[in-house]
Amino acid sequence: MNGKFYVLNQLDDLLQRVGAKLQISKTQRKLAEERYLTVGTWLSKGEELGGAEIEIYPQGSLSIGTTVKPLSKQEYDLDLVCQIYETWQGKDPIKLLDSIEKRLKENKTYKNMVERKKRCIRLNYANEFHVDILPAHPASQTSNTNIKVPDRKVKDWKDSNPKGYSAWFNKQSYQYELLLEKRADIKPLPHDENIERKPPLKRAVQLIKRYRDVYFEDELDSAPISIVLTTLAGQLYKGQASVFEAITAILAGILSVLPTDGERLTVLNPTNENEDLSERWEDHPELYKSFVSFIRDFKQKWNRLNELRGIHEIAEELKVMFGENVINETLEEQAEYMEKARETNTLGVAGAGLLVATTKEVNVVAMRKNTFYGE
């Protein structure tokens, strides 16, 4: 088997495993769901909302499966929408925010956890995560999922569409399945009990956000927000079947769409073009410059992976991008998995470019036992 091909397949397996380690755990997710259901019940019983019908649902990374473990002592940032099924027209957006805040402070559990933010009310769960509750009204009486959300800065309503966005991104994520169906030489990923595998786009977004966190670790306020990076990735992803290829295409795609006339890139919500996801770049051009520098730096480092020999050289570069601890843990996990698979003659390479244990469900190329790997 071609050595370079082998290393790239091993790299992609490694990237999948890194993404799995970075995401919110099943236990944490269950806890988050329990917390927001409890919050929703408390809000729905409050007089402040006049007994209106309320729906609480996740948005952002929690709803599309792209959560990323924060660096050091930071906490997971989980976003929820509190949708109140009443018209927004003729209502004061700041009053809505104040009513949500007031109701939460009436609860002895929440009263010392409340923090006022620009568009939401945050609940700080110590040493776990913080939950941002975004109050909203339907944008219209039609069946679409557009909503209106309050904004303290402009003292007005802003457009959004969290449900529509989640549906759009999930659809973008599964483009690679259509590609697999069209190409006989690429087989779908087999079930692997050792690791949860996600579509390449979702893993790519996790890793892009992780490098963002590392790159801006000492200046967090300058970092591009996750929704901008996620949207660009979703728009520029073209069904690549591996995480490595997906990130390569996304970074190249971002650089190709950057305006050359001195204007900033505008990133709109693909399901509600009234929402400019990149609006803060308008008043803070220095943040846009930081974003461009970040993408160029990431692309340069990512290109370098193609020049390195062996998975261990590549891993050293990955430590710089994603953190030494997570790469070391992942390398150890992968090595143990590969050794066990070799001992039983079940290690193979799936057509989609990932090291897997051979199964009856998928055709793989069996690999010989040996005492080394990566070259």
N, C-alpha and C positions, 0 to 999 in steps of 0.2 A: 504494500500500500504506500502511496506517495506520502513522504514524511510531512510535508507542508499541509497537505489535506488533513492528515491525522491531527496535527497540532491545532488547526483551525476548528476541527470538530471538538477537540478537547477544550479549546477556549470557549466555544459556545456553550458547552455543558457547564463550564465554570461560571459563565455569566448568568445562566439560568439559576444556578445554585446561590450565587451572590444575591440575586434579586429575591429569592425565597427567604434568605436570612434577613433581608432588610425590611420585609413587609410586616405589617401588624400581625401578631399571632392570632390563631383561632380563639384562644382564651381572651385576649384583649378585645378582639372584635365582638365576641359574645357579650363581654362586659360593657362595651360601648353601646351595643344595641339595647341592653337592659337599661342603661342609664338614660338613653334618649327616649325610650318608651315611657319611663317614669317621669321624665321632664314633660313630655307631651301630655300625659295624664294630668299633671299638676296645672299646667297652663290652661288646659281645656276646661277646668273647673273654676277658673277665676272669673270674678265679676268684671275685671278690666276688659275682657274680650267679649263681654255681653252674651256669653253662651253660644258664640258662633262655632260652626263646625271647623275643626282644626285637623290638619294632617302634618305629621312630623316624618321627614324622610331625609336620608343622607344625600350629600352632594359632594362633588370633588373627588379626591382620591379614594375615599371610603366607598363611593358608589361605583367606581370603575376599576377597583382593584390595583391601584398604583401607589399605595401608601409606602412611605420610606421612613425607616428608623432614624430619628434625629441623631446628630452628633452629640457627644459628651452628655451634659445634663439637660439638654433640651427635651421637650415632650412632644408626643404626637399631636398634630393639629388636626382635629376632626371637625368637619363642617356639617351642620344640619339646617334644614329649612323648616320653619314653622309656618305653614301655609294656612292662612285664615280665609275661609271661603265667604268673603264679603267684598263688595266693590271698593276699590282704592280711591275712586274719584270723589273729590270734595273732602278728603280726609288729610289730616296733618301727619306726614311721615314721622316726624320727631315724636309726636304723641304716641305713635304705635311702638317705637323703640322704648319710650319711657314706660309704657304700660307693661311691656314684657319684663323690663327690668324691675319694676315695682312688684309684679306678681312673683318673680323669682326670689326677691328679698323677703317676701312674706313666709318663705319656707325656711325652717331652722337649719336644714342641711345646706341649702344653697346660699343663704344670705351673706356668708363670708367668702363665697367663691365667685361672686359676681364682679365682672369687669366690663366697663362700657367701652365699646369700640365704634369705629366709623359707621359700619352698616349692620352690626350685629351686637349681641350680648354674649360675652364669654363666661363660661363656667370653668374654673381652674380646679381640676382634680389633682391634688398634690401627688407628685411622683408617678403619675400615670399618663395622663393626657389632658389637654384642654379642649372643650367643646364650644364651637362658635355657633350660636343660634341666630339664624337670619330670618327675621319675620318677613312675610310677603303676603300679597294679595294676588289673585288671578288678574292678568292684564286685561282680560275681556271675559265675556260670558260664553265665548265659543269653546270648542273642545280642544283647542291647542293648549300647550303646556307653558306658554309664556307667562311670566310673572312680573310684578312691580315690587321693588324693594326700596326701603327708606335709605337715605344717605344724609348723614349729619352735616357733611362739609357743604353740600349745595342746598341743603334743607329742602329737598325735593325727592321725587320718586325716580328710580333708575330701572332700566330694563334688564331682564335676565331670563334664563330658561334652563335650570339645572336638570330637569327630567329629560328634556330634549337633547341636552348636551351629552348626558350619560348614554342615551340610546345611540347617538351619532358616533361617539367614541368606541363603543362596543362593536358597532357595525364595522368601523374602520379596522378594529383589531383583528377581525376574522377574515380579512382579505386574503391572508396567507392560505386559508383552507381552500379557497377557490383556486388558488395557484396550485395547491397540491393535487386537486382533482384533475387539473388540466395537464399536469406533467407526470407521465408514467414512471419516471425515474426518481420521483420524490414521494415518499410514503408518509402518511400521518404519524405523529408521534405516538409511540405505544404508551400504555399505562405503566407508570413507574412508581412503585409504592414508596421509594426512598425520597422522592422530592415532588412537590407540586409544580408542575410545569404550566406556564402561562403563554399566551400568544406573544410572539416576538415584540410587537408594539408595546404591550404593557410592561414587559421586562425592560425594553429600551427606555421608556419614560421613567421607570424607577431609577435606572442607572444614570440617566441624564440629570435627574433631580439630585441624586446622591453626589455627583461630581459638582453640581451647583453649590451644594451645601459645603463641600470641602473647599472649593475655590473661594467662596465668600465667607469662610468660617470667621474671619476677623472683622468683617464688615457686613453683617447680616442684612442691614437695611438697604444695601446696594444690590442684593440678589434679585434676579428676575422672579416674579411670582410663578407658582407651579402651573396655574391655568394657562399662562402664555406659552410655557414650554410644552405642556401637554397638547395644546391646540396645534401648535406648529408641527409637533411630531405626528399627530393624527392626520393633518393635511398633507404632509410630505411623505408619509409612509406609503409604499406601493406594493405591499404584499410580500416583502422579503421573508424567507422562511427561517432565517436565523437572526438572533439578537445582534450579532456582530454586523451582519449586512444591514439590518434595520437602522442601527445607530450610524453606520457609515453613510447611508442614503439620507438620513434626516439631517445630519450635520452639513453635508454637502448641499442639501436642499435649502436649508436656512441661509447659508452664505449666498446662494444663487438668487434669493428673493430680496436680499437687502437692497434698499434704494441706493442709487449712486449719485443722486442729485442733492444730497445733503439733508433730505427729509428722513424722518424716522419710519420704521416699519410699523404698520398698523395691523393689529391682530384682533379681528372681530369674532364674536361668538358665531360659529357656523350655523347655529339654529336660531339665532336672534341677532341680526346684524345691527340692531339699535344699541347693542352692548359692545363697547370698545374695551376689550380685556386689557389692552395696553395703555389705557388712558393716562396712567401716572407718568409715562414717558413724556407726555405733552408739557407738563409743568416742570419736569426734572430731566432735562436732556442728558445730564451726566449719568443718570441711571441707564439710559439707552446706550450710551457709549460703553458702560461697564458690561452690559449684555453682549454687545458686539465683540468686545475683547474676550469675554468668557467663551463664546462660541468659537472664535478663531483659535484660542488656546486649546480648547477641547479637541477641535478637529486636528490640530497639529500633533497632539499626544496620541490621538486615536490612529492617525496614519502611521505613526511610528510602530504600532503593534505589528504591522505587516513587514517591517524591516528586521524584527527580532527573530532569533532562532530558539525554538524550544519553549515549552510552556512555562518553565521556571524564569526565563528572561522576561517573558510576557507578564508573568505574575508580579515581578518587581515593578514594572510600569503600572500595573493595575493597583498596586498598593499606594502609589502616589495619587492616583485618581479617586480611589474609592475607600481608602483607609487600610492600614496594615493589618489590623486585627481581623476584619471580616474576610480579607483575602487569605490570610493564614489559616483561619478556621475552615474556609471553603476548600482550600487545597488539601488539607488533611482529610476532610470528609470525602472528597473526590478520590483521593488516593486509596482510601480504605475500600470504597465502593468498587473501584476498578480492580483492586487486588482480589477481592472476593469473587468478582465476576470472572477474572482470568483463571482462578483456581478451578472453577467449574466449567471452563471453556464456554462461557456464556456472554463474554464481552463482545459487543459489535457496534457498528456505526449505522444509525438509522439514516434513511435517505434524506431526512430533513436536516441532517448535519449535527447530530447529537450522539454522544456516547450513551448507550443504553444496554441493559441486559437483554439478551435475545429472548424473544417470545414467539408464540405460535401465530400471533396476530399480525406481525409485521416482518417483512424481509429485511435482514441486516447482513452485513459482511462480518463474519466471525473473525476475531483477532487472536493471534497466537499468545501463549503465555510467555512472559519475559520478566526480567527483574528491573526494568527501567521503563520510563515513558517520557514522551515530550519531544523526541527527536525524530 
